[in-house]
Amino acid sequence: MMKLPAELAITQVENLHQDLLQELHSNDDVCLDISEVVRVDTASIQLLCALQKHLLCVHHKIIWVGQSEPLKDAIDCLGLSEYLILENVD
């Protein structure tokens, strides 16, 4: 499981991208703990969308762990709630 940082900002997207690539190489599904996320920007959401797109192509999924209202709100605001579905949150 990969714990996402409290701030998902453009300044951290490159590091987050590298971490997600490592996670992809070690697992089929990607388990993301979102419980500490308090701030999200569009660049981070774009990265999560790219991850989702890749996983759908290879018949895998993101497994969301924890709750994050800021992440949910950002996804809803961008109209992506049907693509980045947080309903399977543990």
ROGUNU-649963 format. One record per residue: x, y, z of N, C-alpha, C, O in turn; residue number from 1. Coordinates in nm, 2 decimals, padded with zeros to 4 digits. Layout:
ROGUNU-649963
+--------+--------+--------+--------+--------+--------+--------+--------+--------+--------+--------+--------+-----+
!   n.c1 !   n.c2 !   n.c3 !  ca.c1 !  ca.c2 !  ca.c3 !   c.c1 !   c.c2 !   c.c3 !   o.c1 !   o.c2 !   o.c3 !   i !
+--------+--------+--------+--------+--------+--------+--------+--------+--------+--------+--------+--------+-----+
!      X !      Y !      Z !      X !      Y !      Z !      X !      Y !      Z !      X !      Y !      Z ! NUM !
...
+--------+--------+--------+--------+--------+--------+--------+--------+--------+--------+--------+--------+-----+
This chain:
ROGUNU-649963
+--------+--------+--------+--------+--------+--------+--------+--------+--------+--------+--------+--------+-----+
!   n.c1 !   n.c2 !   n.c3 !  ca.c1 !  ca.c2 !  ca.c3 !   c.c1 !   c.c2 !   c.c3 !   o.c1 !   o.c2 !   o.c3 !   i !
+--------+--------+--------+--------+--------+--------+--------+--------+--------+--------+--------+--------+-----+
!  00.08 ! -00.12 !  00.00 !  00.00 !  00.00 !  00.00 !  00.09 !  00.12 !  00.00 !  00.19 !  00.13 !  00.07 !   1 !
!  00.04 !  00.22 ! -00.08 !  00.12 !  00.35 ! -00.08 !  00.04 !  00.46 ! -00.02 ! -00.08 !  00.48 ! -00.05 !   2 !
!  00.10 !  00.53 !  00.08 !  00.03 !  00.64 !  00.14 !  00.06 !  00.77 !  00.07 !  00.17 !  00.80 !  00.05 !   3 !
! -00.05 !  00.83 !  00.02 ! -00.03 !  00.96 ! -00.05 !  00.00 !  01.07 !  00.05 ! -00.05 !  01.07 !  00.17 !   4 !
!  00.08 !  01.17 !  00.01 !  00.12 !  01.28 !  00.10 !  00.00 !  01.37 !  00.14 ! -00.10 !  01.36 !  00.06 !   5 !
!  00.01 !  01.45 !  00.24 ! -00.10 !  01.54 !  00.28 ! -00.13 !  01.64 !  00.17 ! -00.25 !  01.68 !  00.15 !   6 !
! -00.03 !  01.68 !  00.10 ! -00.05 !  01.78 ! -00.01 ! -00.01 !  01.72 ! -00.14 !  00.10 !  01.68 ! -00.17 !   7 !
! -00.11 !  01.71 ! -00.23 ! -00.09 !  01.66 ! -00.36 ! -00.08 !  01.78 ! -00.45 ! -00.18 !  01.83 ! -00.50 !   8 !
!  00.04 !  01.83 ! -00.47 !  00.06 !  01.96 ! -00.54 !  00.15 !  01.94 ! -00.66 !  00.23 !  01.84 ! -00.66 !   9 !
!  00.15 !  02.03 ! -00.76 !  00.23 !  02.02 ! -00.88 !  00.38 !  02.00 ! -00.85 !  00.45 !  01.94 ! -00.92 !  10 !
!  00.42 !  02.06 ! -00.74 !  00.56 !  02.05 ! -00.70 !  00.60 !  01.91 ! -00.66 !  00.72 !  01.88 ! -00.66 !  11 !
!  00.50 !  01.82 ! -00.63 !  00.53 !  01.69 ! -00.59 !  00.49 !  01.58 ! -00.69 !  00.51 !  01.46 ! -00.67 !  12 !
!  00.44 !  01.63 ! -00.81 !  00.39 !  01.53 ! -00.91 !  00.50 !  01.44 ! -00.96 !  00.47 !  01.32 ! -00.98 !  13 !
!  00.61 !  01.50 ! -00.99 !  00.72 !  01.41 ! -01.04 !  00.76 !  01.30 ! -00.94 !  00.77 !  01.19 ! -00.99 !  14 !
!  00.78 !  01.33 ! -00.82 !  00.81 !  01.23 ! -00.72 !  00.69 !  01.13 ! -00.70 !  00.72 !  01.01 ! -00.69 !  15 !
!  00.57 !  01.18 ! -00.70 !  00.45 !  01.09 ! -00.69 !  00.45 !  01.00 ! -00.81 !  00.42 !  00.88 ! -00.80 !  16 !
!  00.48 !  01.05 ! -00.93 !  00.48 !  00.97 ! -01.05 !  00.58 !  00.86 ! -01.04 !  00.55 !  00.74 ! -01.07 !  17 !
!  00.70 !  00.89 ! -00.99 !  00.80 !  00.78 ! -00.98 !  00.76 !  00.68 ! -00.87 !  00.78 !  00.56 ! -00.90 !  18 !
!  00.70 !  00.72 ! -00.76 !  00.65 !  00.63 ! -00.66 !  00.54 !  00.54 ! -00.72 !  00.54 !  00.42 ! -00.69 !  19 !
!  00.45 !  00.60 ! -00.80 !  00.34 !  00.52 ! -00.86 !  00.39 !  00.42 ! -00.96 !  00.34 !  00.31 ! -00.97 !  20 !
!  00.50 !  00.46 ! -01.03 !  00.56 !  00.36 ! -01.13 !  00.62 !  00.24 ! -01.05 !  00.60 !  00.13 ! -01.10 !  21 !
!  00.68 !  00.27 ! -00.94 !  00.74 !  00.16 ! -00.86 !  00.63 !  00.07 ! -00.81 !  00.64 ! -00.05 ! -00.81 !  22 !
!  00.52 !  00.13 ! -00.77 !  00.40 !  00.05 ! -00.72 !  00.34 ! -00.03 ! -00.83 !  00.30 ! -00.15 ! -00.81 !  23 !
!  00.33 !  00.02 ! -00.95 !  00.28 ! -00.05 ! -01.06 !  00.37 ! -00.17 ! -01.10 !  00.31 ! -00.28 ! -01.13 !  24 !
!  00.50 ! -00.16 ! -01.08 !  00.59 ! -00.27 ! -01.11 !  00.58 ! -00.38 ! -01.01 !  00.62 ! -00.50 ! -01.04 !  25 !
!  00.54 ! -00.35 ! -00.89 !  00.54 ! -00.45 ! -00.78 !  00.40 ! -00.51 ! -00.76 !  00.39 ! -00.61 ! -00.69 !  26 !
!  00.29 ! -00.45 ! -00.81 !  00.16 ! -00.50 ! -00.79 !  00.07 ! -00.49 ! -00.91 !  00.10 ! -00.41 ! -01.00 !  27 !
! -00.03 ! -00.57 ! -00.91 ! -00.13 ! -00.56 ! -01.02 ! -00.23 ! -00.45 ! -01.00 ! -00.23 ! -00.35 ! -01.08 !  28 !
! -00.30 ! -00.45 ! -00.89 ! -00.38 ! -00.34 ! -00.84 ! -00.30 ! -00.25 ! -00.76 ! -00.20 ! -00.29 ! -00.70 !  29 !
! -00.34 ! -00.12 ! -00.76 ! -00.26 ! -00.02 ! -00.68 ! -00.35 !  00.02 ! -00.57 ! -00.46 !  00.07 ! -00.58 !  30 !
! -00.29 !  00.00 ! -00.45 ! -00.36 !  00.04 ! -00.32 ! -00.31 !  00.17 ! -00.27 ! -00.19 !  00.18 ! -00.24 !  31 !
! -00.40 !  00.27 ! -00.27 ! -00.36 !  00.41 ! -00.23 ! -00.43 !  00.45 ! -00.10 ! -00.55 !  00.45 ! -00.09 !  32 !
! -00.35 !  00.48 !  00.00 ! -00.41 !  00.53 !  00.13 ! -00.42 !  00.68 !  00.11 ! -00.32 !  00.76 !  00.10 !  33 !
! -00.55 !  00.73 !  00.11 ! -00.57 !  00.88 !  00.09 ! -00.61 !  00.95 !  00.22 ! -00.65 !  01.06 !  00.22 !  34 !
! -00.60 !  00.88 !  00.33 ! -00.65 !  00.93 !  00.46 ! -00.58 !  01.06 !  00.51 ! -00.64 !  01.13 !  00.59 !  35 !
! -00.46 !  01.09 !  00.46 ! -00.39 !  01.21 !  00.51 ! -00.39 !  01.32 !  00.41 ! -00.34 !  01.43 !  00.44 !  36 !
! -00.46 !  01.30 !  00.29 ! -00.47 !  01.41 !  00.19 ! -00.56 !  01.52 !  00.24 ! -00.68 !  01.50 !  00.26 !  37 !
! -00.50 !  01.64 !  00.24 ! -00.58 !  01.76 !  00.28 ! -00.58 !  01.87 !  00.18 ! -00.66 !  01.96 !  00.19 !  38 !
! -00.49 !  01.86 !  00.08 ! -00.49 !  01.96 ! -00.03 ! -00.46 !  01.89 ! -00.16 ! -00.37 !  01.80 ! -00.17 !  39 !
! -00.53 !  01.92 ! -00.27 ! -00.51 !  01.86 ! -00.40 ! -00.52 !  01.96 ! -00.51 ! -00.60 !  02.05 ! -00.50 !  40 !
! -00.43 !  01.95 ! -00.61 ! -00.44 !  02.04 ! -00.72 ! -00.47 !  01.96 ! -00.85 ! -00.47 !  01.83 ! -00.84 !  41 !
! -00.50 !  02.03 ! -00.96 ! -00.54 !  01.96 ! -01.08 ! -00.43 !  01.87 ! -01.14 ! -00.46 !  01.77 ! -01.19 !  42 !
! -00.30 !  01.91 ! -01.12 ! -00.19 !  01.83 ! -01.18 ! -00.19 !  01.69 ! -01.11 ! -00.17 !  01.59 ! -01.18 !  43 !
! -00.22 !  01.69 ! -00.98 ! -00.22 !  01.56 ! -00.91 ! -00.34 !  01.47 ! -00.96 ! -00.33 !  01.35 ! -00.97 !  44 !
! -00.45 !  01.54 ! -00.98 ! -00.57 !  01.47 ! -01.03 ! -00.54 !  01.41 ! -01.16 ! -00.58 !  01.30 ! -01.19 !  45 !
! -00.47 !  01.49 ! -01.25 ! -00.44 !  01.44 ! -01.38 ! -00.35 !  01.31 ! -01.37 ! -00.37 !  01.22 ! -01.45 !  46 !
! -00.26 !  01.31 ! -01.28 ! -00.17 !  01.20 ! -01.26 ! -00.25 !  01.08 ! -01.22 ! -00.23 !  00.96 ! -01.27 !  47 !
! -00.35 !  01.10 ! -01.13 ! -00.43 !  00.99 ! -01.08 ! -00.52 !  00.94 ! -01.20 ! -00.55 !  00.82 ! -01.21 !  48 !
! -00.57 !  01.03 ! -01.28 ! -00.64 !  00.99 ! -01.40 ! -00.56 !  00.90 ! -01.50 ! -00.61 !  00.80 ! -01.55 !  49 !
! -00.43 !  00.94 ! -01.51 ! -00.34 !  00.86 ! -01.60 ! -00.32 !  00.72 ! -01.54 ! -00.31 !  00.63 ! -01.61 !  50 !
! -00.31 !  00.72 ! -01.41 ! -00.29 !  00.59 ! -01.34 ! -00.42 !  00.50 ! -01.37 ! -00.41 !  00.39 ! -01.40 !  51 !
! -00.53 !  00.56 ! -01.35 ! -00.66 !  00.49 ! -01.37 ! -00.67 !  00.44 ! -01.51 ! -00.71 !  00.33 ! -01.53 !  52 !
! -00.64 !  00.52 ! -01.61 ! -00.64 !  00.49 ! -01.75 ! -00.56 !  00.37 ! -01.77 ! -00.60 !  00.27 ! -01.84 !  53 !
! -00.43 !  00.37 ! -01.73 ! -00.34 !  00.26 ! -01.74 ! -00.40 !  00.13 ! -01.68 ! -00.40 !  00.02 ! -01.74 !  54 !
! -00.44 !  00.14 ! -01.56 ! -00.49 !  00.02 ! -01.49 ! -00.62 ! -00.04 ! -01.56 ! -00.63 ! -00.16 ! -01.56 !  55 !
! -00.70 !  00.05 ! -01.61 ! -00.82 !  00.00 ! -01.68 ! -00.78 ! -00.08 ! -01.80 ! -00.84 ! -00.18 ! -01.84 !  56 !
! -00.68 ! -00.03 ! -01.87 ! -00.63 ! -00.10 ! -01.99 ! -00.57 ! -00.23 ! -01.97 ! -00.58 ! -00.32 ! -02.05 !  57 !
! -00.52 ! -00.25 ! -01.85 ! -00.46 ! -00.39 ! -01.81 ! -00.55 ! -00.46 ! -01.72 ! -00.51 ! -00.56 ! -01.65 !  58 !
! -00.67 ! -00.42 ! -01.71 ! -00.78 ! -00.49 ! -01.63 ! -00.74 ! -00.49 ! -01.48 ! -00.77 ! -00.60 ! -01.41 !  59 !
! -00.69 ! -00.39 ! -01.43 ! -00.67 ! -00.37 ! -01.28 ! -00.73 ! -00.25 ! -01.23 ! -00.80 ! -00.18 ! -01.31 !  60 !
! -00.71 ! -00.22 ! -01.11 ! -00.79 ! -00.10 ! -01.05 ! -00.71 ! -00.04 ! -00.94 ! -00.61 ! -00.09 ! -00.89 !  61 !
! -00.76 !  00.08 ! -00.90 ! -00.70 !  00.15 ! -00.78 ! -00.79 !  00.11 ! -00.67 ! -00.91 !  00.11 ! -00.67 !  62 !
! -00.73 !  00.07 ! -00.56 ! -00.80 !  00.03 ! -00.43 ! -00.77 !  00.15 ! -00.34 ! -00.66 !  00.17 ! -00.30 !  63 !
! -00.88 !  00.22 ! -00.31 ! -00.87 !  00.34 ! -00.22 ! -00.88 !  00.30 ! -00.08 ! -00.97 !  00.22 ! -00.04 !  64 !
! -00.80 !  00.35 !  00.01 ! -00.80 !  00.32 !  00.15 ! -00.81 !  00.45 !  00.23 ! -00.74 !  00.55 !  00.20 !  65 !
! -00.90 !  00.46 !  00.32 ! -00.92 !  00.59 !  00.40 ! -01.02 !  00.68 !  00.33 ! -01.08 !  00.65 !  00.23 !  66 !
! -01.03 !  00.80 !  00.39 ! -01.12 !  00.90 !  00.34 ! -01.05 !  01.03 !  00.32 ! -00.96 !  01.06 !  00.40 !  67 !
! -01.08 !  01.11 !  00.22 ! -01.03 !  01.24 !  00.21 ! -01.13 !  01.33 !  00.14 ! -01.16 !  01.32 !  00.02 !  68 !
! -01.19 !  01.41 !  00.22 ! -01.29 !  01.51 !  00.16 ! -01.23 !  01.60 !  00.06 ! -01.29 !  01.63 ! -00.05 !  69 !
! -01.11 !  01.66 !  00.08 ! -01.05 !  01.74 ! -00.02 ! -01.03 !  01.67 ! -00.15 ! -01.05 !  01.73 ! -00.26 !  70 !
! -00.99 !  01.55 ! -00.15 ! -00.97 !  01.47 ! -00.27 ! -01.10 !  01.45 ! -00.34 ! -01.12 !  01.46 ! -00.46 !  71 !
! -01.20 !  01.40 ! -00.26 ! -01.33 !  01.38 ! -00.32 ! -01.39 !  01.51 ! -00.38 ! -01.45 !  01.50 ! -00.49 !  72 !
! -01.38 !  01.62 ! -00.31 ! -01.43 !  01.75 ! -00.36 ! -01.36 !  01.79 ! -00.49 ! -01.43 !  01.84 ! -00.58 !  73 !
! -01.23 !  01.77 ! -00.49 ! -01.16 !  01.81 ! -00.62 ! -01.20 !  01.72 ! -00.73 ! -01.22 !  01.77 ! -00.84 !  74 !
! -01.21 !  01.59 ! -00.71 ! -01.26 !  01.50 ! -00.82 ! -01.40 !  01.54 ! -00.86 ! -01.43 !  01.54 ! -00.98 !  75 !
! -01.49 !  01.57 ! -00.77 ! -01.62 !  01.61 ! -00.80 ! -01.62 !  01.74 ! -00.88 ! -01.70 !  01.76 ! -00.98 !  76 !
! -01.55 !  01.84 ! -00.83 ! -01.54 !  01.97 ! -00.90 ! -01.49 !  01.96 ! -01.04 ! -01.54 !  02.04 ! -01.13 !  77 !
! -01.40 !  01.87 ! -01.07 ! -01.35 !  01.86 ! -01.21 ! -01.44 !  01.76 ! -01.29 ! -01.41 !  01.74 ! -01.41 !  78 !
! -01.55 !  01.72 ! -01.23 ! -01.64 !  01.63 ! -01.31 ! -01.59 !  01.49 ! -01.34 ! -01.62 !  01.43 ! -01.44 !  79 !
! -01.50 !  01.44 ! -01.25 ! -01.43 !  01.31 ! -01.27 ! -01.48 !  01.20 ! -01.17 ! -01.42 !  01.10 ! -01.16 !  80 !
! -01.59 !  01.23 ! -01.10 ! -01.63 !  01.13 ! -01.00 ! -01.68 !  01.00 ! -01.06 ! -01.68 !  00.90 ! -00.99 !  81 !
! -01.71 !  01.00 ! -01.19 ! -01.75 !  00.87 ! -01.25 ! -01.62 !  00.80 ! -01.31 ! -01.63 !  00.68 ! -01.34 !  82 !
! -01.51 !  00.87 ! -01.31 ! -01.39 !  00.81 ! -01.36 ! -01.30 !  00.76 ! -01.25 ! -01.24 !  00.65 ! -01.25 !  83 !
! -01.28 !  00.85 ! -01.15 ! -01.20 !  00.82 ! -01.03 ! -01.30 !  00.79 ! -00.92 ! -01.33 !  00.88 ! -00.84 !  84 !
! -01.35 !  00.67 ! -00.92 ! -01.46 !  00.64 ! -00.83 ! -01.40 !  00.60 ! -00.69 ! -01.33 !  00.50 ! -00.68 !  85 !
! -01.44 !  00.68 ! -00.59 ! -01.39 !  00.66 ! -00.46 ! -01.49 !  00.57 ! -00.37 ! -01.47 !  00.56 ! -00.25 !  86 !
! -01.59 !  00.51 ! -00.44 ! -01.68 !  00.44 ! -00.36 ! -01.63 !  00.30 ! -00.31 ! -01.69 !  00.25 ! -00.22 !  87 !
! -01.52 !  00.26 ! -00.36 ! -01.46 !  00.13 ! -00.31 ! -01.36 !  00.16 ! -00.20 ! -01.27 !  00.08 ! -00.18 !  88 !
! -01.38 !  00.28 ! -00.13 ! -01.29 !  00.32 ! -00.03 ! -01.31 !  00.22 !  00.09 ! -01.42 !  00.20 !  00.13 !  89 !
! -01.20 !  00.17 !  00.15 ! -01.20 !  00.09 !  00.27 ! -01.20 !  00.18 !  00.39 ! -01.21 !  00.12 !  00.51 !  90 !
+--------+--------+--------+--------+--------+--------+--------+--------+--------+--------+--------+--------+-----+
